[in-house]
Amino acid sequence: MPYADRVHQRYAGWLRQQEQAGVTYTAVERWWLDNVTDVIAASAGISAEDLETAPFAERGGVDGAIRDLGGQHTVELLRTLNEELTA
């Protein structure tokens, strides 16, 4: 299975786990999570610097992610997605 497909499959599983744990994401949060996953699938990881490029820059870059994903929770989400999706 191609790497990008594995990443998206792991993301779908991670979302199911979150849902089972009672965690839900708004449409705005999902936009960020979906696009972060696309970057991870294309480049084997994501960093804060990636958030300053398209498509993230259109939504405020790092500041937009912090605003939309909930401050410190943003750092935790990026770390978790990097770990879970690239394993």
DSSP file (Angstrom, degrees, kcal/mol; ACC not computed):
  #  RESIDUE AA STRUCTURE BP1 BP2  ACC     N-H-->O    O-->H-N    N-H-->O    O-->H-N    TCO  KAPPA ALPHA  PHI   PSI    X-CA   Y-CA   Z-CA
    1    1 A M              0   0    0      0, 0.0     5,-0.1     0, 0.0     0, 0.0   0.000 360.0 360.0 360.0 132.4    0.0    0.0    0.0
    2    2 A P     >  -     0   0    0      0, 0.0     4,-2.1     0, 0.0     3,-0.3  -0.246 360.0-115.3 -60.1 149.7    1.4    3.4   -0.9
    3    3 A Y  H  > S+     0   0    0      1,-0.2     4,-2.5     2,-0.2     5,-0.2   0.898 114.1  53.1 -53.9 -47.6    2.6    5.6    2.0
    4    4 A A  H  > S+     0   0    0      1,-0.2     4,-2.3     2,-0.2    -1,-0.2   0.887 108.6  50.7 -59.5 -39.2   -0.1    8.3    1.5
    5    5 A D  H  > S+     0   0    0     -3,-0.3     4,-2.3     2,-0.2    -1,-0.2   0.898 109.4  50.7 -65.4 -39.8   -2.8    5.7    1.5
    6    6 A R  H  X S+     0   0    0     -4,-2.1     4,-2.7     2,-0.2    -2,-0.2   0.913 109.5  51.2 -63.0 -41.9   -1.5    4.2    4.8
    7    7 A V  H  X S+     0   0    0     -4,-2.5     4,-2.4     1,-0.2    -2,-0.2   0.938 112.0  45.8 -61.2 -46.7   -1.4    7.7    6.3
    8    8 A H  H  X S+     0   0    0     -4,-2.3     4,-2.2     1,-0.2    -1,-0.2   0.865 112.4  51.4 -66.6 -34.7   -5.1    8.4    5.3
    9    9 A Q  H  X S+     0   0    0     -4,-2.3     4,-2.0     2,-0.2    -1,-0.2   0.919 111.2  47.5 -66.2 -43.1   -6.1    4.9    6.6
   10   10 A R  H  X S+     0   0    0     -4,-2.7     4,-2.7     2,-0.2    -2,-0.2   0.883 110.0  53.8 -64.3 -37.9   -4.4    5.6    9.9
   11   11 A Y  H  X S+     0   0    0     -4,-2.4     4,-2.8     2,-0.2    -2,-0.2   0.927 107.0  50.5 -62.4 -45.1   -6.1    9.0   10.1
   12   12 A A  H  X S+     0   0    0     -4,-2.2     4,-2.0     1,-0.2    -1,-0.2   0.908 112.5  47.6 -59.8 -41.3   -9.5    7.4    9.5
   13   13 A G  H  X S+     0   0    0     -4,-2.0     4,-2.3     2,-0.2    -2,-0.2   0.894 110.6  51.3 -65.8 -40.3   -8.7    5.0   12.4
   14   14 A W  H  X S+     0   0    0     -4,-2.7     4,-2.5     2,-0.2    -2,-0.2   0.910 108.9  51.0 -63.2 -42.5   -7.5    7.8   14.6
   15   15 A L  H  X S+     0   0    0     -4,-2.8     4,-2.5     1,-0.2    -1,-0.2   0.902 109.2  51.2 -62.2 -40.1  -10.7    9.8   14.0
   16   16 A R  H  X S+     0   0    0     -4,-2.0     4,-2.6     2,-0.2    -2,-0.2   0.918 109.8  49.9 -61.9 -43.0  -12.8    6.7   14.9
   17   17 A Q  H  X S+     0   0    0     -4,-2.3     4,-1.6     2,-0.2    -2,-0.2   0.913 110.7  49.7 -61.5 -42.4  -10.8    6.3   18.1
   18   18 A Q  H  <>S+     0   0    0     -4,-2.5     5,-2.9     1,-0.2    -2,-0.2   0.929 111.3  48.8 -61.3 -45.3  -11.4    9.9   18.9
   19   19 A E  H ><5S+     0   0    0     -4,-2.5     3,-1.7     1,-0.2    -2,-0.2   0.910 109.3  51.9 -61.9 -43.4  -15.1    9.6   18.3
   20   20 A Q  H 3<5S+     0   0    0     -4,-2.6    -1,-0.2     1,-0.3    -2,-0.2   0.803 107.5  53.8 -63.9 -28.3  -15.3    6.4   20.4
   21   21 A A  T 3<5S-     0   0    0     -4,-1.6    -1,-0.3    -5,-0.2    -2,-0.2   0.429 124.8-105.2 -85.1   0.8  -13.7    8.4   23.2
   22   22 A G  T < 5S+     0   0    0     -3,-1.7     2,-0.5     1,-0.3    -3,-0.2   0.574  75.6 138.4  88.9   9.5  -16.3   11.1   22.9
   23   23 A V      < -     0   0    0     -5,-2.9     2,-0.3    -6,-0.2    -1,-0.3  -0.777  27.8-178.0 -91.7 127.2  -14.1   13.6   21.1
   24   24 A T        -     0   0    0     -2,-0.5     2,-0.4    -3,-0.1    -9,-0.0  -0.905  13.2-147.3-122.2 154.4  -15.8   15.5   18.3
   25   25 A Y        -     0   0    0     -2,-0.3    -2,-0.0     4,-0.0     2,-0.0  -0.950  14.7-126.4-122.6 140.8  -14.3   18.1   15.9
   26   26 A T     >  -     0   0    0     -2,-0.4     4,-2.7     1,-0.1     5,-0.2  -0.235  35.6-101.0 -73.0 170.1  -16.1   21.0   14.3
   27   27 A A  H  > S+     0   0    0      2,-0.2     4,-1.9     1,-0.2     5,-0.1   0.880 125.4  51.0 -60.6 -37.9  -16.0   21.5   10.5
   28   28 A V  H  > S+     0   0    0      2,-0.2     4,-1.7     1,-0.2    -1,-0.2   0.932 110.9  47.2 -66.3 -45.8  -13.3   24.2   11.0
   29   29 A E  H  > S+     0   0    0      1,-0.2     4,-2.8     2,-0.2    -2,-0.2   0.907 110.7  52.7 -61.8 -41.2  -11.2   21.8   13.1
   30   30 A R  H  X S+     0   0    0     -4,-2.7     4,-3.4     1,-0.2     5,-0.3   0.866 102.9  58.3 -63.7 -35.6  -11.6   19.1   10.6
   31   31 A W  H  X S+     0   0    0     -4,-1.9     4,-2.2     2,-0.2    -1,-0.2   0.953 110.9  42.5 -57.3 -48.2  -10.4   21.4    7.8
   32   32 A W  H  X S+     0   0    0     -4,-1.7     4,-2.7     2,-0.2     5,-0.2   0.946 116.7  46.7 -62.9 -49.0   -7.2   21.8    9.7
   33   33 A L  H  X S+     0   0    0     -4,-2.8     4,-2.3     1,-0.2    -2,-0.2   0.910 112.8  49.4 -62.1 -43.5   -6.9   18.1   10.7
   34   34 A D  H  X S+     0   0    0     -4,-3.4     4,-1.8     1,-0.2    -1,-0.2   0.914 114.6  44.5 -62.3 -43.4   -7.7   16.9    7.1
   35   35 A N  H  X S+     0   0    0     -4,-2.2     4,-1.9    -5,-0.3    -2,-0.2   0.860 110.6  53.6 -73.1 -34.9   -5.1   19.3    5.6
   36   36 A V  H  X S+     0   0    0     -4,-2.7     4,-2.5    -5,-0.2    -1,-0.2   0.926 108.8  51.3 -60.5 -43.4   -2.5   18.5    8.2
   37   37 A T  H  X S+     0   0    0     -4,-2.3     4,-2.7     1,-0.2    -2,-0.2   0.893 106.1  54.0 -61.4 -40.2   -3.0   14.8    7.3
   38   38 A D  H  X S+     0   0    0     -4,-1.8     4,-1.5     2,-0.2    -1,-0.2   0.899 109.6  47.8 -61.6 -39.7   -2.5   15.6    3.6
   39   39 A V  H  X S+     0   0    0     -4,-1.9     4,-2.4     2,-0.2     6,-0.4   0.924 111.6  49.8 -66.6 -43.7    0.8   17.3    4.4
   40   40 A I  H  X S+     0   0    0     -4,-2.5     4,-2.1     1,-0.2    -2,-0.2   0.910 110.3  51.1 -60.3 -41.5    1.9   14.3    6.5
   41   41 A A  H  < S+     0   0    0     -4,-2.7    -1,-0.2     1,-0.2    -2,-0.2   0.833 116.0  41.5 -64.7 -32.1    0.9   12.0    3.6
   42   42 A A  H  < S+     0   0    0     -4,-1.5    -2,-0.2    -5,-0.2    -1,-0.2   0.764 132.0  19.2 -87.2 -26.7    3.0   14.0    1.2
   43   43 A S  H  < S-     0   0    0     -4,-2.4    -2,-0.2     2,-0.2    -3,-0.2   0.275  98.6-111.7-134.7  13.6    6.0   14.7    3.3
   44   44 A A  S  < S+     0   0    0     -4,-2.1     2,-0.3    -5,-0.2    -4,-0.2   0.727  89.6  12.0  64.7  24.6    6.1   12.2    6.1
   45   45 A G        -     0   0    0     -6,-0.4     2,-0.3    -5,-0.2    -2,-0.2  -0.855  67.4-123.9 159.1 170.7    5.5   14.8    8.8
   46   46 A I        -     0   0    0     -2,-0.3     2,-0.3    32,-0.2    36,-0.1  -0.993  18.4-172.5-141.7 147.4    4.4   18.3    9.6
   47   47 A S    >>  -     0   0    0     -2,-0.3     4,-0.8     1,-0.0     3,-0.7  -0.821  44.0 -98.3-130.4 170.9    6.0   21.2   11.5
   48   48 A A  G >4 S+     0   0    0     -2,-0.3     3,-0.9     1,-0.2     4,-0.3   0.860 121.9  61.3 -58.7 -35.2    4.9   24.6   12.6
   49   49 A E  G >4 S+     0   0    0      1,-0.3     3,-1.7     2,-0.2    -1,-0.2   0.863  95.9  60.2 -61.0 -35.1    6.7   26.0    9.5
   50   50 A D  G X4 S+     0   0    0     -3,-0.7     3,-1.6     1,-0.3     6,-0.3   0.802  93.5  65.9 -62.2 -27.6    4.4   24.0    7.3
   51   51 A L  G << S+     0   0    0     -3,-0.9    -1,-0.3    -4,-0.8    -2,-0.2   0.610  92.4  62.0 -72.0  -9.8    1.5   25.9    8.8
   52   52 A E  G <  S+     0   0    0     -3,-1.7    -1,-0.3    -4,-0.3     2,-0.2   0.370  97.2  72.9 -94.2   4.4    2.8   29.1    7.2
   53   53 A T  S X> S-     0   0    0     -3,-1.6     4,-1.9     1,-0.1     3,-0.8  -0.606  91.8 -34.9-110.1 173.3    2.4   27.7    3.7
   54   54 A A  T 34 S+     0   0    0      1,-0.3    -1,-0.1     2,-0.2    -2,-0.1  -0.412 121.0  17.1 -65.6 145.0   -0.7   27.0    1.5
   55   55 A P  T >4 S+     0   0    0      0, 0.0     3,-0.6     0, 0.0     4,-0.4  -0.989 128.6  50.0 -87.4  -1.6   -3.4   26.1    2.3
   56   56 A F  G X4>S+     0   0    0     -3,-0.8     5,-2.2    -6,-0.3     3,-1.8   0.849  99.6  64.2 -68.0 -35.7   -2.8   27.0    5.9
   57   57 A A  G ><5S+     0   0    0     -4,-1.9     3,-1.7     1,-0.3    -1,-0.2   0.838  93.9  63.1 -58.4 -32.7   -1.6   30.6    5.3
   58   58 A E  G < 5S+     0   0    0     -3,-0.6    -1,-0.3     1,-0.3    -2,-0.2   0.745 106.5  45.0 -63.5 -22.5   -5.0   31.4    3.9
   59   59 A R  G < 5S-     0   0    0     -3,-1.8    -1,-0.3    -4,-0.4    -2,-0.2   0.123 136.6 -79.2-110.1  19.7   -6.5   30.7    7.3
   60   60 A G  T X>5 -     0   0    0     -3,-1.7     4,-1.2     4,-0.1     3,-0.8   0.491  56.3-125.2 102.6   3.9   -3.9   32.5    9.4
   61   61 A G  H 3><S-     0   0    0     -5,-2.2     4,-2.4     1,-0.2    -9,-0.2  -0.270  81.5  -9.2  60.7-139.6   -1.0   30.1    9.5
   62   62 A V  H 3> S+     0   0    0      1,-0.2     4,-2.7     2,-0.2    -1,-0.2   0.912 141.0  52.2 -59.3 -43.7    0.2   29.2   12.9
   63   63 A D  H <> S+     0   0    0     -3,-0.8     4,-2.4     1,-0.2    -1,-0.2   0.894 109.6  49.7 -61.6 -39.3   -2.0   31.8   14.5
   64   64 A G  H  X S+     0   0    0     -4,-1.2     4,-3.1     2,-0.2     5,-0.3   0.897 110.4  50.0 -65.3 -40.6   -5.0   30.5   12.7
   65   65 A A  H  X S+     0   0    0     -4,-2.4     4,-2.8     2,-0.2     5,-0.3   0.927 111.7  48.0 -63.3 -44.1   -4.3   27.0   13.8
   66   66 A I  H  X>S+     0   0    0     -4,-2.7     5,-2.9     1,-0.2     4,-1.2   0.920 115.2  46.1 -62.5 -43.0   -3.9   28.1   17.4
   67   67 A R  H  <5S+     0   0    0     -4,-2.4    -2,-0.2    -5,-0.2    -1,-0.2   0.942 120.9  36.6 -62.9 -48.4   -7.1   30.1   17.2
   68   68 A D  H  <5S+     0   0    0     -4,-3.1    -2,-0.2     1,-0.2    -1,-0.2   0.759 122.2  41.4 -82.8 -25.5   -9.1   27.3   15.5
   69   69 A L  H  <5S-     0   0    0     -4,-2.8    -1,-0.2    -5,-0.3    -3,-0.2   0.502 118.6 -96.4-103.8  -5.1   -7.7   24.3   17.3
   70   70 A G  T ><5 -     0   0    0     -4,-1.2     3,-2.0    -5,-0.3    -3,-0.2   0.939  47.2 -89.0  97.1  54.4   -7.5   25.7   20.8
   71   71 A G  T >><S+     0   0    0     -5,-2.9     3,-2.2     1,-0.3     4,-0.6  -0.236 112.8  13.9  60.0-124.6   -4.2   27.1   21.8
   72   72 A Q  H 3> S+     0   0    0      1,-0.3     4,-1.6     2,-0.2     3,-0.5   0.766 117.8  72.1 -59.1 -26.6   -1.8   24.6   23.4
   73   73 A H  H <> S+     0   0    0     -3,-2.0     4,-2.7     1,-0.2    -1,-0.3   0.805  88.0  64.9 -58.7 -28.6   -4.0   21.8   22.1
   74   74 A T  H <> S+     0   0    0     -3,-2.2     4,-2.5     2,-0.2    -1,-0.2   0.929 100.9  47.7 -60.8 -47.1   -2.7   22.6   18.6
   75   75 A V  H  X S+     0   0    0     -4,-0.6     4,-2.4    -3,-0.5    -1,-0.2   0.918 112.8  49.3 -60.8 -44.3    0.8   21.6   19.6
   76   76 A E  H  X S+     0   0    0     -4,-1.6     4,-2.8     1,-0.2    -2,-0.2   0.906 110.3  50.5 -63.0 -42.8   -0.5   18.3   21.1
   77   77 A L  H  X S+     0   0    0     -4,-2.7     4,-3.0     2,-0.2     5,-0.2   0.925 110.9  48.3 -62.6 -44.4   -2.6   17.6   18.0
   78   78 A L  H  X S+     0   0    0     -4,-2.5     4,-2.5     2,-0.2    -2,-0.2   0.928 113.7  47.1 -62.0 -44.6    0.3   18.1   15.6
   79   79 A R  H  X S+     0   0    0     -4,-2.4     4,-2.3    -5,-0.2    -2,-0.2   0.934 114.0  47.7 -61.5 -46.4    2.6   15.9   17.8
   80   80 A T  H  X S+     0   0    0     -4,-2.8     4,-3.5     2,-0.2     5,-0.3   0.930 112.8  47.3 -62.3 -46.8   -0.1   13.2   18.0
   81   81 A L  H  X S+     0   0    0     -4,-3.0     4,-2.4     1,-0.2     5,-0.4   0.913 110.9  52.0 -64.4 -41.3   -0.8   13.2   14.3
   82   82 A N  H  X S+     0   0    0     -4,-2.5     4,-1.0    -5,-0.2    -1,-0.2   0.926 117.4  39.6 -57.7 -44.0    2.9   13.1   13.4
   83   83 A E  H  X S+     0   0    0     -4,-2.3     4,-0.7    -5,-0.2    -2,-0.2   0.945 120.3  41.9 -71.5 -49.2    3.3   10.1   15.7
   84   84 A E  H  < S+     0   0    0     -4,-3.5     3,-0.2     1,-0.2    -3,-0.2   0.873 118.7  42.1 -69.6 -38.5    0.1    8.2   14.9
   85   85 A L  H  < S+     0   0    0     -4,-2.4    -1,-0.2    -5,-0.3   -75,-0.2   0.711 116.9  44.3 -87.7 -19.7    0.1    8.7   11.2
   86   86 A T  H  <        0   0    0     -4,-1.0    -1,-0.2    -5,-0.4    -2,-0.2   0.463 360.0 360.0-102.0  -1.1    3.7    8.1   10.4
   87   87 A A     <        0   0    0     -4,-0.7    -1,-0.2    -3,-0.2    -2,-0.1   0.503 360.0 360.0 -60.8 360.0    4.2    5.0   12.6
